[in-house]
């Protein structure tokens, strides 16, 4: 394939962890775009889709050290805006149309890990609208049990003109059964966004942590990576209960199951992509499950990528212009950058490299 890096030997890159080497495979897919670097250490991306012209859409990424912040990139990977001096911003997600005094406002929500808060920003202007942050995991005893890491937003449609937006938040550690907390987001008369706890749920293996969280709004599910253990699946709507619907991929990763990206196709088809962090690859599962069980997510393929030790990822299926006519996968990589992969390369790999059963 012309899109594959032609290397005679695997490239070994020293990771930020300092105690191991991560190898990029000789046949790793090459990114179409590499973003400009942040100051500290990238961690997690999300998309903001322009309401009238998808080619003007933005990628949002966190720079997760103390003093880091939130970066906005255009589709050429150029930094176009940033909000800095945060207390270790970790993960980010985007939702559309939060009602703020009658104005539908797009938002980015970030975990500010060392401040024990989530932060809310309007988009695309990147202005804080949370009066300094919404406290999370209040009442928990240990410092790590309030140390917010993963976040995903669920938009529940009420009718054709209104919806409710929820933030589902994970942390460094916490009790199994109530590891994830779900907050209903709403603005007061002054335009300040607040969060109300509506649910505590989520099994936790205790092996490492749960950082990566992703919501499939159309199908109504939330997925989270229980690192070194597997991927867990629940209903996103708190009214549907806390039953664990699936726990898959348990034997598939070299070590850490990390960033989750969902590429959507029509009628519930598509893929769930999970970063196999130490192997520098993505595990690809069937989004729809099987004909007999929608929660049986089968491993379809494994994609070697050039992104090193990927923590966070996102995917979109829209036409973003000539470089990304079928959308893209964006993946965090070491060296303070994000990689943009033309979805056509990803799809070609999936089509021609199925997992042997």
C-alpha atoms as one frame of an Amber mdcrd trajectory, in Angstrom:
protein
   0.000   0.000   0.000   1.330   3.416  -0.948   0.139   4.824   2.386   2.359
   2.538   4.473   5.720   3.664   5.772   8.472   1.670   4.065  11.052   0.962
   6.752  13.495  -1.911   6.768  13.522  -2.025  10.536  11.051  -0.997  13.232
  11.675   2.463  14.617  12.257   2.529  18.338  11.271   5.718  20.129  11.937
   6.564  23.761   8.631   7.228  25.478   7.773   9.828  28.079   7.568   7.059
  30.669  11.351   6.747  30.443  11.531   3.071  31.320  10.725   1.300  28.091
  10.958   1.555  24.321   7.917   1.591  22.073   8.355   0.207  18.560   6.538
   1.563  15.540   5.886  -1.346  13.194   7.671  -1.420   9.813   4.272  -1.392
   8.066   2.708   1.305  10.261   0.224   3.601   8.559   1.511   7.076   7.927
  -0.500  10.095   9.133  -1.801  12.529   6.548  -1.199  15.479   8.904   0.892
  15.912  12.053  -0.144  18.832  14.239   2.047  21.576  15.579   3.400  20.598
  19.019   2.033  21.682  22.373   4.295  22.844  25.176   4.085  19.816  27.460
   2.369  16.490  26.684  -0.671  15.818  24.499  -3.276  13.387  25.770  -6.770
  13.385  24.250  -8.525  14.848  21.154 -12.101  15.541  20.045 -13.795  17.085
  17.002 -15.856  20.247  16.728 -17.803  20.139  13.466 -18.598  23.496  11.860
 -22.395  23.897  11.514 -22.402  24.889   7.812 -18.967  24.040   6.371 -17.293
  20.838   7.654 -13.982  21.882   6.049 -13.794  24.626   8.705 -14.105  22.117
  11.533 -11.569  21.992  14.364  -9.707  19.368  16.361  -9.520  20.013  20.101
  -6.699  18.524  22.143  -5.433  18.585  25.713  -1.892  19.333  26.870  -2.063
  17.518  30.158   0.713  18.725  32.439   0.288  21.380  35.153   0.417  24.658
  33.252  -0.923  22.998  30.127  -4.305  23.592  28.585  -6.661  23.162  25.692
  -5.601  23.616  22.053  -7.670  24.160  18.922  -6.230  22.984  15.585  -7.462
  23.470  12.049  -7.576  20.556   9.616  -4.017  21.332   8.526  -2.805  20.766
  12.077  -2.110  24.436  12.792  -2.824  25.792  16.273  -5.543  28.441  15.958
  -6.400  29.066  19.613  -5.531  27.849  23.102  -6.459  28.211  26.774  -3.500
  27.671  29.104  -2.332  27.548  32.729  -4.685  24.774  33.805  -4.097  22.212
  36.557  -3.361  19.176  34.427  -6.220  19.032  31.903  -6.663  15.380  30.975
  -9.460  14.339  28.592 -11.916  16.293  26.456 -15.214  15.766  24.645 -17.606
  17.960  22.651 -21.392  18.354  22.580 -23.692  20.568  20.558 -26.576  22.853
  21.476 -26.472  23.316  25.259 -29.270  25.751  26.076 -27.804  28.862  27.685
 -30.616  31.341  28.224 -32.243  30.398  24.952 -29.013  30.299  22.943 -27.880
  26.922  21.616 -24.182  26.713  22.480 -21.595  24.127  21.460 -19.310  23.120
  24.316 -16.051  21.377  25.092 -15.824  19.716  28.511 -12.446  18.874  30.048
 -11.331  17.129  33.228  -8.961  19.420  35.139  -7.330  16.658  37.064  -5.424
  18.381  39.877  -8.242  20.869  40.493 -10.787  18.034  40.952 -13.117  19.738
  38.499 -14.541  19.557  35.025 -14.260  22.708  32.920 -16.804  23.911  30.354
 -15.852  26.050  27.327 -18.045  27.472  24.593 -17.041  26.667  21.026 -15.515
  27.725  18.760 -14.428  30.800  20.776 -12.988  28.673  23.621 -14.378  30.824
  26.424 -14.876  29.367  29.939 -18.538  29.360  30.983 -18.293  27.501  34.305
 -17.178  30.157  36.822 -13.869  28.356  37.322 -15.016  24.740  37.187 -17.552
  22.195  38.430 -16.298  20.112  41.423 -16.363  16.353  40.808 -16.498  13.254
  43.019 -17.412  15.373  46.025 -17.548  13.404  49.252 -14.933  10.847  48.202
 -12.140  10.267  50.722  -8.869   9.756  48.873  -7.181  12.416  46.743  -6.882
  10.013  43.796 -10.603   9.254  44.092 -11.325  12.863  43.047  -8.560  12.956
  40.423 -10.676  13.293  37.253  -9.251  11.749  34.090 -11.648  10.417  31.446
 -14.743  12.195  30.152 -17.418  11.631  27.505 -20.592  13.579  26.754 -23.992
  12.024  26.120 -26.701  14.063  24.396 -30.184  12.784  25.136 -32.747  14.017
  22.612 -35.985  15.125  24.254 -37.738  16.277  21.074 -36.811  17.862  17.740
 -35.686  21.118  19.366 -34.423  20.231  22.845 -31.962  17.867  24.494 -30.156
  17.175  27.745 -26.361  16.911  27.889 -24.625  14.670  30.415 -20.932  14.355
  31.300 -19.720  10.864  32.239 -16.493  11.186  34.228 -13.801   8.689  35.256
 -10.900   9.027  37.682  -7.504   7.705  38.710  -8.985   5.209  41.134 -12.199
   4.538  43.011 -14.630   1.881  44.193 -15.913  -0.718  41.763 -19.598  -0.257
  41.084 -19.464   3.552  41.426 -16.240   4.304  39.577 -17.952   6.499  36.943
 -20.139   9.482  37.841 -22.647  11.024  35.455 -23.500  14.728  35.669 -26.422
  16.576  34.084 -25.177  19.886  32.664 -27.366  22.987  32.713 -26.845  26.754
  32.731 -28.273  29.202  35.290 -29.787  32.605  34.508 -26.306  34.129  34.505
 -25.114  31.752  31.800 -22.909  29.731  34.169 -22.946  25.962  33.578 -23.397
  23.668  36.587 -23.393  19.898  37.006 -25.815  17.703  38.944 -24.897  14.109
  39.831 -27.541  11.780  38.408 -25.801   8.406  38.452 -22.840   6.501  39.905
 -21.941   3.262  38.124 -19.183   1.224  36.521 -17.238  -1.902  37.411 -13.504
  -1.441  37.988 -10.933  -4.244  37.918  -8.493  -2.393  40.180  -5.622  -3.336
  37.891  -4.691   0.154  36.694  -7.243   2.905  35.902 -10.143   3.873  33.645
  -9.245   6.903  31.530 -10.642   6.522  28.017 -14.432   6.901  27.786 -16.536
   7.232  24.620 -20.279   7.634  24.034 -22.188   6.383  21.007 -25.052   8.901
  21.020 -27.021   7.322  18.194 -27.075   3.840  19.731 -27.151   5.065  23.324
 -24.096   3.329  24.786 -20.991   4.348  26.728 -17.691   2.459  26.500 -14.690
   2.703  28.820 -11.224   1.163  28.788 -10.402  -0.624  32.037  -6.676  -0.589
  31.384  -5.006  -4.026  31.177  -8.436  -5.644  31.692 -10.726  -4.871  28.727
 -13.463  -2.592  27.395 -16.707  -2.221  29.339 -20.080  -1.193  27.892 -23.138
   0.371  29.558 -26.278   2.282  28.647 -25.596   6.012  28.393 -29.112   6.968
  29.504 -29.204   6.880  33.330 -32.858   5.817  33.214 -31.847   2.505  31.630
 -29.900   1.309  34.655 -26.328   0.333  35.455 -26.114  -3.168  33.981 -22.782
  -3.960  32.335 -23.768  -4.954  28.809 -20.380  -6.226  27.630 -16.786  -6.684
  28.747 -14.805  -7.393  25.602 -11.256  -7.315  24.231  -9.896  -8.811  27.430
  -7.127 -10.800  25.741  -6.487  -8.546  22.739  -4.105  -5.796  23.960  -0.393
  -6.120  24.614  -1.013  -4.346  27.931  -3.098  -1.162  28.191  -6.457  -0.711
  26.473  -6.514   3.066  25.949  -8.192   5.652  23.705 -11.576   4.790  22.174
 -12.859   6.170  18.857 -16.181   5.333  17.213 -16.513   5.517  13.423 -20.192
   5.496  12.521 -21.854   4.177   9.396 -25.545   3.950   8.511 -28.027   1.784
  10.412 -25.771   1.283  13.408 -22.854  -0.137  11.420 -19.272   1.012  11.846
 -16.325   0.400  14.122 -15.100   0.806  17.683 -11.353   1.498  17.599  -9.318
   1.001  20.779  -5.690   2.026  21.154  -3.385  -0.874  22.039  -0.993   1.559
  23.674   2.238  -0.399  24.063   1.882  -2.011  20.625   1.261   1.299  18.780
  -1.809  -0.084  17.056  -5.600   0.135  17.062  -7.868  -2.810  17.742 -10.963
  -2.607  15.515 -14.275  -4.048  16.724 -17.653  -4.269  15.017 -19.817  -1.418
  16.330 -23.103  -3.251  15.698 -22.240  -6.514  17.433 -23.647  -9.674  15.874
 -27.082 -10.491  14.445 -27.973 -12.413  17.580 -26.249 -10.170  20.150 -25.702
  -6.395  19.717 -23.255  -6.514  22.627 -20.938  -9.155  21.124 -18.207  -6.933
  19.705 -15.964  -9.017  17.468 -12.337  -8.097  16.769 -12.198  -7.436  13.029
  -8.684  -6.106  12.444  -5.630  -4.555  14.066  -4.106  -1.426  12.523  -0.427
  -0.547  13.055  -0.030   3.234  13.301   2.817   5.709  13.575   1.333   7.335
  16.680   3.526   6.388  19.641   1.877   5.203  22.870  -1.513   6.643  21.954
  -3.565   7.701  24.988  -6.555   9.281  23.269  -8.310   9.159  19.899 -11.461
  10.198  18.068 -13.017   9.473  14.673 -15.513  11.209  12.391 -17.278  10.011
   9.243 -17.985  13.381   7.553 -16.440  14.813   4.395 -13.832  17.234   5.762
 -12.439  18.218   2.375 -10.103  16.699  -0.230  -7.624  15.273   2.294 -10.347
  13.639   4.388 -13.374  12.989   2.124 -14.564  10.057   4.252 -13.537  11.572
   7.576 -10.523  10.859   9.742  -9.046   9.205  12.785  -7.141  11.564  15.083
  -4.710   9.986  17.552  -2.497  11.394  20.255   1.200  10.609  19.889   4.243
  11.230  22.046   6.369  14.275  21.139   3.478  16.643  22.025   1.514  16.076
  18.832  -1.606  14.566  17.305  -1.781  12.520  14.096  -4.577  12.914  11.527
  -5.218   9.752   9.482  -7.281   9.895   6.298 -10.093   7.411   6.916  -9.606
   5.931   3.452  -6.271   4.509   4.613  -7.872   3.096   7.753 -10.745   1.522
   5.796  -8.367   0.021   3.243  -6.395  -1.648   6.029  -9.541  -3.008   7.690
 -10.844  -4.371   4.380  -7.603  -6.143   3.449  -6.267  -7.241   6.840  -8.941
  -9.118   8.790  -8.029 -10.858  12.018  -7.514 -14.560  11.448 -10.088 -16.597
  13.341
